[in-house]
Amino acid sequence: MAAPFEPKNYKVALLTGGISGEREVSLASGESAKRALETAGFSVVVLDPADKKDLKALIDGDFDVAFIALHGKYGEDGTIQGLLEILGLPYIGSDVWASALSIDKTKAKAFYEQAAIQTPKSLTLSRSSQKAAQEILEEVGSRCVVKPATEGSALGVFIVDTPQALDEALQAALALDKNVLVEACISGREVTVAVLGNEEPYALPVVEIIPIHEFYDFESKYAPGGSRHVCPAPLDEHTTNQLQETAVKAHKILGCSGVSRSDFIIDEDGEIWILETNTIPGMTETSLLPDAARAANIEFPALCTLLVRYALEKAERVSGA
């Protein structure tokens, strides 16, 4: 019989902060995760990859696992995952390839389409693109969403419906990223589904997001009272099952492991549209993943413990141990 898992026997490198545009959110996620991990019984050392001394401590330390609480570039895009692979240190969440694929909305959409997962019509533009705004609106739709290809937390996201507004949005978004996704704007209910697990992933209860603004923007995500989360979402059984099955399908097709969270729109006809998949979901007090876990009777310390166990399980499988 295998010995019971004892968190007190594991030293965790908690990676938080970083150098992306989501640094402050990452610090908040790290603070919440630290409390949860320590409550669960782990020994936790907080390290900020923006500090070279902390990077050296990560390299030199005798850690058992890394808990990544870094959002956006250099944290959710496979960069830190690559360093951890070189160090031979297990880490929570998806591997290098799946992280890099999932954060790139343009590439992830190609995989959704390959798997017959419905996603809004879109096109990708770069700083050298020559398409006129009116031409883009005619191709994508008269009302569209502009978003940087590899940013998260709704940074640089705009909803536009005129050529002038589109030009301004493109300029702002391209200041953040070399590629920008212009996507048909689907109106409807915003929901999200978290998925846990490696070989046999499963979905948590669906969360409906009711933002204070037109859409789930940065303030709605992170400001206290910025949005209301309803979990489980008040949906019929068929829609709930469809959302959960699609989230698991997206998790698999993108090669995710440990945890992911996919965002959807349910339009007025009841059609489901996937928007994106996050591989390092937020873990602040107002975040969606902890809310969904609580609805499944998994408190935050137990959720963090699960993520660590999935990380160790994945590392053992890869090493053949």
N, C-alpha and C positions, 0 to 999 in steps of 0.2 A: 504493500500500500504506500502511495506517495505521501511524503511528509506534508502537513498543512502549510499553506503559504503564510509566512510571517513577515509583514511589512517592516518590522523592526530590524530584520536582517538585511535590509537593502538601503544603500546610499544613493540618493537621487540627485542628479545635477538638474536643477530647474532653470531652464533657459528662458529669459524674459527680457523685454526692452528691445534691443536690436537697433537697426539703422533704417528701417522702412518708414514710410509715411504713417504707419499704424503703431509707432513706438509707444505712444501713451496708452493705447488700448492694450498692447502687449504687456505693458507694466501692470495694468489693472488685472489682466488675466493671470499674470504671474503671482500677484499678491493673493488673489482668491485661491489659486491652485496650491500655493504654499500652505495656506491655512488648512485646506482640505487634506493634503498629503500628510502634514504633521498630525492632524486629527486621526488619520488612519494609522499612524504609527511609524511612518517612514522617517529616516534621517535625511534632511533636505539642505542642500547648499544652493543658494541663489546666485546665478551667474548671468552677466549681461554681455552678449557677444560684441556690443559696441565698445567694450573696454578690453584692450589687448591683454591686460593682466588677468582678466577673467577668462579670456580664451586660453591663456597659458595654464591657468588653474584647471580648466576643462581637460586639456591635453595631459597634464601631469597628474591629475586626480585619480583616486582609486574608486571610481563610481561604478555602480552596477547597471544604471539605466539613466537615460536622459529624458526628462519631461519637457517637451517643447511647448512653450507658451508664446511663440513668436508668430505674428500675423503679417501677411503681405510678403514683399520681396525680401530675400535673404533669410526667410524663416519658414515660409510656406511653399517655396518654389523649388525645393530640392537642394538648395545651396548648403544649408546647415546639415541637412541629411547626408550630403556627400562627405562633409567633414567627419560626421559621426561614424559613417561607414569606414573611413580611413582609420579612425581610432579604434574600430571594433567595438564600439559602445552601442548597445541596444537603445532604441528610442521609440517613443510613442508615435503612432500615426503611420502614414504611408511612406513608401520608399522614394528614392530619388526620382525615378521615372514617373511614378504616379503623381507625385507632388508637382513636378514640373508641368506635366500634362494638365492636371486639374486646375492649376492657377491660371493657365492660359485659356481664357474663355473661347477664343476662336478655335483652338485645337480641340478643346473638350466638346464643342458643338459638333465637330465632325464625327467624333466617337458616338455621341448621342444619336446622330442621324444614322450611323452605321447600325446601331442597335435598335433602330425604329422607335426611339424615344422622341416624342414630339417636342420641338423647340422652336422659338420664333424665327421667322425669316430674318436674315442679316447679311451684312457684308463687312469686310475688314478693310480699313484704310490705314495708310502709313503717312509719314511726314512728306513723302514724295508723291502722294496720290494727287491726281489731277481732276477727279470727278467734281462737277459742279453740285452745289447744294440741292438745287431743284431736281437734278438728275438722280441724286441719292434718295430724295423723298419719293420720287416716282417709282424707284426700284424697290425700296424697302417698305414704304407706307407713309401716309401723310403725317402720322404721329409716330415718332420713333424715340428710342433711348440711345444715348451716346455714353459709352463707358470705356475707360482704359482697359486694354486686353488683359493685363496682369496685375491690376490693383484690386484690393478688397475693401471691405467696410464702406462701400458705396462712395469711395473717394473719386472725384471727377466724373460723377454720373449726372446726366442731365436728361430731362424729357423735353423734347422740342417739337414744334409743328409748323415752323416757318423757315425759309432758307437762311434768313439773317440769324435766327436763334441757333440753327444748326451750325453755321460757320463759326459762331462764337463758342459753341460747345466743343466743336472739334479742336479749335485752337487751345482751349483750356485743357481738354483731355490729352491732347498730344504733347502738352507741356509736362505731363506726368508719365507718359509711356510712348514708345516708338510706334506702337500699333493701337488702333482704336476700333472697337466693335460698334457698329451702328445697327440696331436691332428694332424690328417692329414692336411697337408698344402694345402689349396685351393688357387690357383692363380687366380687373376682377379681384378675387380674393387672394391675398398673399399668404402662402403657407410654407412650412419647412419641415423636413423629415430627417432626423438624425439616424445614422446606422452604426452599429457596433459589431465588432468581430473580425476575424481573419478568414479562415476557411469556410465558415458557415455564418456569414453576416446576417444580422436581423435588424429590423427597423424598430425604433422607439415610437411612442404615440405622436401623431401629427400635431403640430403647433400652428395655430392661425395667428398672424401678426396684424394688428390694427394700429398703424402708425398715426402720429399726429399730423404729419405732412402728407403731401400728395403720394409719396412712395416711401419705402423703407430706407431713408437716407442716413447719413452719418449720425445726425442728432437723434433721429428716431431709434437708431440702434443702441446708442450708448448714454444718452442723457436720461437721468431719472425721470420717469413719466413720459419719455419720448415715444413709447409705444405700449400697447397692451397685448400680452400674450394669452391666448386661450388654448389650454391644453388639458385633455384632448380636444382637438378642434371639433366644433359642432357640425359634423358632416355625416352623410349616410354611410352605411357599412361598405357599399360598393366603392364609393369614392375614396374612403379611407384605405381600403385594401389596395386599390389601384395606386394611390400615392406611395404607400409603403413598399409595394412590389417594385415600383419604378425607381424609388430611391435605392433599393438594394441592387437593382439592375445597373444603375448608374455607378454605384460603388464598385461593382464587379467589372464593368466594361472599362472603367478608368484605372483598374488595378489597385484600388485603394485597400488599405488594411487598417485595423484598429478602430478607426473612427472616421466618419465623414458626415457632412450635412448638406443636403440638396435643397435648393429653393425653387418653389413652383408658383405659378399663377393658375387659378381656376377661373376660366372666363365665364361669361353670362350664360353660355350654352352648356356649362359643366365640363368643357374640355380642359385637360390638364397639359400645361406647358412647363417644361423644365427650363430654368434660367442658368443655374450654375451649381457646382459642387465644391464645397469647402473641405479641405483636408485637416486644417487646424481650426476648428470652430472656436468662437469666443468663449471665455470662461469667466466673465465678469459677473457681478451680482445680477445684472440685467440680461445676461446671455440666454440664448435659446436652448443650447445643449443641456445645461443643468436643469432647465425647466422641464424639458422632455423626459430626462432621466427620472426626475422626482415623480412625474406622472406615472412612471413605470415602477415606482417604489424603490428607486435607486438614489440614495442621497449622495451629495457631492463627494464626500470622502470615499464612498464605495465606488463611485464612477471613476475617480482618479485611480483607485486601486485596480479596477478592471482594465484601464488603459495601460497601466504598467504591466499587468499580467499578459495582456495581448502583445506588448512590445517584447517581453522576455520569451513568450511562446514563438513569436515570429523569428526571433534571433536563433532560437534552438532549432527550429525547422530549417532555416537557411544553412546553419552550420552542420546540420546532420546529427546533432547531439541527441 
